[in-house]
Structure formats: C-alpha cells, structure tokens
Amino acid sequence: MAQTFSEKIFSLKARRDVKAGEVVIVSPDYLLSHDNAAAIIQEFNKLGIKQVKNPQKIVIILDHVVPASTEKYAQNHQLIRKFVASQKLQNFFDINCGICHQVFSEKGFALPGKLILGSDSHTTSYGAFGAFAAGIGRSEVASLWAMDEIWLKVPETIKIELAGKLPPGVYTKDVILKIIGEQGADKANYKAVEFSGEAAKNFSLASRLTMTNMAAELGAKNGYFIPNEETIHFLEERKKEDYQIISSDDEAEFEEIIQVDVSSIEPQVACPHTVDKVKPVSEVVGTKFHQALIGTCTNGRLEDLRIAAKVLKGKKVHPAVRVLVIPASQETYRVSMKEGIMEIFSAAGCVVLNPGCGPCLGAHQGILAPAEVALSTANRNFRGRMGSRDSEIYLASPATVAASSLHGEITDPRTFL
Amino acid sequence: MAEKKTAHRGRIWIISDSQGNLIENIDTDQIFHNAFLHITELSQMGQYALGNLEGWKDFSKKARSGDILVAGRNFGAGSSRQQAVDCFISLKIGLILVPSFGAIYFRNALNSGFPVLKSSVLEELVREKKLETGDEIEVDFLQGEGLSLSKDFSFRVEPMSSVQSDIFKAGNLFNYGKTMLKD
C-alpha cells in the first residue's frame, strides 16, 4: 500500500499499518519546551508523579524572555533550573544559547524520520530535516513527561510542488508568504504539508527552515522536505543518534496537490493583522515604519544575516527607524562576528541583541508603543503581538527588511541588487 | 469519578464584529495576550479572556458560568499557549462552538476535557439571525445536535470523535492515559 510520509512514520511508531485519519498512540523521539516549561512543571507536579519517564527525550531551551526581564520571568527560569537539576535532565540549554528551534537543530536533535513534539507552535520547523514535528500544548507535554505516550491523528497531506527558479531578491520567505496569502491561514488546519518539486531540491537548509517554520501559519501539523545532501552534511557532526530517511511513495494518496511556480514571484509582504493578508511589495512600497526586526526562528540564521548585511554594508539605517538584529543562536552570533557581519550591522546603526526571541512575541527588548509600526522577518503579525494592541506589524524577508531600513519605509529590495 | 454530562444548555454569545459577522481567525494573541503569559494560576486567567479582541475586551465581565461562545472559523489560530483555553475554563464557559479551530487550540481544549465543537451551519444561522446573543441553546456533544430553546429549531453540530469523548469523560488527557495504561 502506497503511503505518505506521515502515514509511514506513524505506521512505524504505532507498529501497524495506518492511514490518514486514524488515531494512534505513539511515543515521540524528542520533546521540546522553552520558558513555558515553568507552566509544564506545575502541571506535571499536579499529576502526583515524582520522576519523568524518559529524561533523555526531554529538551528544554530557554529563549522567550532571556535574560529574564521581570521578577516573575526570573522565578519561572529558576523553577525550570531546579527541575532540570532534580530530574537530572541532560538536554537543558540556558539563556545563553539562542532560539529553541535553532539550538534544537544545531545540537542534532532535529533528525530525519524522527517524531518530535514541542510546546511551541513553530515546532513544525524540523520538517526541514525530514522529521515529523508538531506543536502541542503544555498539558500534553506534562502528560508526555509522565507517560511517554500520546494520541495523535495521522494527518492528511497537502503536497506543494514548487517549480522554477527564484528570481534575484526573492527568497523562500516570499514563497511561503505568497502561498499563505493565496491559500489562507487555515488552509492546512490539522494537515501535513509536504514541499516538493524541482525548486525545492535546490533550497538551502536555512531556506527550507523558513518555510517549514511558517507552515504553522497555514495551520499545518507539520511541514516536510525530503532531506538533501546539504541537510545530511549538516547533520554529520551534530546528530544525536542514527536516523533513517522516510519519504512519501510516489503513488501515495495526497488530499490535494498545489502547484507553485517560484520564477514569477516578487518580494511579498504580510500586512496587519493576519499572516494571510499578503501583498506584493510593489503595493506597499512607501509604507512608513518605526522599528525593524531582523531575526527570529523564521529568519535569524546565518544565511539571513548575510543577506541583510550585504544590503546594509557601508550604509546607515534611516534615522527615523530603530533596527534590531537578533542572531538565532550563539553559533550564528559567533560565525557572524568572524565574518564581519556584526561589524556591518553595528556601523549601520543597528542594535544587535543577544540570541533569543527578542520582541517577536511582545515580552521585552523592543515593545511597540500605540500607533507604531514594525517591519519584521518573523512569522506572525497578529494585532498587539509586539506590544500595544494599537500597533501594526508587517512581515517580509531579511532583504526587504534591510532595504526598507535604509529608507525608513517599505522598499523593494531588488533596487539594491 | 462522577460521569460528566455529555450535553450542555446555556446562554450564547455571538462573537461578531460591528457589522454583525462572526469574527474569523481569532488568534491566541487576541484571546490571551502575551503580556500575561507569565500567569500560571487558573483562577487569575479568566479576567483576560478575549482581552485583546476589538469590541470584546469586557467579555470576562459580561460572561456568566455556563455561557456558550460562538465565533467564526479558525478560532484559536497561532501560538500554542494553553492560557487561551484555560481562560475560558477559568470563567466556567460551558462550550465553544465554531466552524473550525486552529489545530493546536483544538487539541489543547480537547486534552483539557473542555468541550469544543464544530458546526458548519453557524455562519448561516447567525446571518439569518436565527442565533443571537442571549439565546438559550442546548447541544448534545455525542449526538451532534444543537437545539435553540429560544427560537425552537435544531441544527447540526459535528459530534465529538471517540478519542475526544473518551478524554472528555475521563476529565483530561492524563486521566485518559491512566485508564489506557490499565487496559
């Protein structure tokens, strides 16, 4: 029987042949949580169980509010550190490491053919490595810490076939924004999305991560790419354990196949206040903004910083905008420093912040005042997400955000090529 | 443990915009704002429910125990924060009834044993004013039937799936898991 990637991985995990739509009881390979581990610990303690069942599967990475900005956040971090020590958890990454999805990837937990669950909606990112990775809630994580098993529904799969070649100045951020704009923010609710086609084969790992990260904004359970050579090479020195590449059969049953020709896409911008309100950059050129953010789990990787630095090199950002740059991880930070990228940002007048989520979720490090507008490389622009509910957020690629930062208004990055 | 009731009767709130249309894509930032994510006490969460949704910031003051919330498609899109479910549990909301949910939100609610149901006829019923704020309705979770006691008609609701009703009856995911492990 021909199977999709999702059907295969769940058949393997459930030790029986399963089809989309079935409910299975499975045990994940890894379980991610971040600062919300504090809430999970409280849930776990209520269960009346002393020890977590499988400590080596638990990965906790502090990133949401690092370092702690208030006493309450500090207490949450403190609670987590105590729990990590008392449960003897080996896979703990404190405030000095970076954004959970980047650190999880760099440390070799994101592996092909693995089932990864995390208490963060952008856990879908690891599909870029050929894993089945889904976001779940904190009581689910508490329950998994205790029992190591959970129910999941095998999702139907929507295949997105990407043809053509990206034009200069256009990136996978633009491709995924275009897809979300056309298909709607709930297109793939509770479904799997598989990116394939000739164009996808050539996408770099970082570019793939941008797309699987934002598969969550289509409502998807997971987003998937079949691992390519770059991915396998990246994992060589990092992988935590052996893995097996799993991919859909050619004759597998897909719920829908969507064709996208990337050659004709221009830079895209998601407008306030939903991710599916997408327009080509040409329609929003000239929109003024106050704060730019280059970073986040969507676009804070080395590849993204290199693109932004290339645009900003030797120039100054517009005096009316505050430009925040956040490398996704310490590794990204160090390599960027070696390459001179941080020097470029600093000289251009950007504020370089420590690796972490920064102001993306409106907790600290650049909160927006009423009537302020942000242009960000992040994945969400929901009303009030970065601060005042009377502020606005536009989303775009690092190239678009960097180019716009020079003018103080939304700018087509292709004018800088 | 006492058997949980698999039907609910209550007063409805039609979460609509100024034109009277059901508000779609109410994301978890609008249900429970980031600024309060550090709150981990259930009793403290209710006051922030829908606190970031235009026109509905005072919902927590108006809502009564047992009320039913009716909203547009893709309810609970976005972040996985459980406070977006817990704030309604905190207010003792009896049921959330919408055309569709964000996937993680639906799981969060289901796994908390909080009743969330889908119905594809809501938009039409609201448009035709067959369902209005303040109406009394009764919904059978297992049969998938809604009944308006105010206007005396019935409508189709997607019944709970077997895993949903099992977890609902067990109380929550963890209790459900314990019964499974015993089997």
Interface residues (C-beta under 8 A of the other chain):
Chain A: V23 I25 N36 A38 A39 Q42 L47 T70 K72 Y73 N76 S119 D120 S121 G135 I136 G137 R138 S139 E140 A142 S143 A146 M147 E149 I150 W151 K153 A185 D186 N189 Y190 G219 A220 K221 T274 L361 G362 A363 R380 F382 R383 G384 R385 R389
Chain B: N25 D27 D29 Q30 H33 N34 A35 L37 H38 T40 N52 E54 R73 N74 A77 G78 S79 S80 R81 Q82 V85 S100 F101 G102 A103 I104 F106 R107 N108 N111 S112 S161 S162 V163 N172 L173 F174 G177 M180 L181
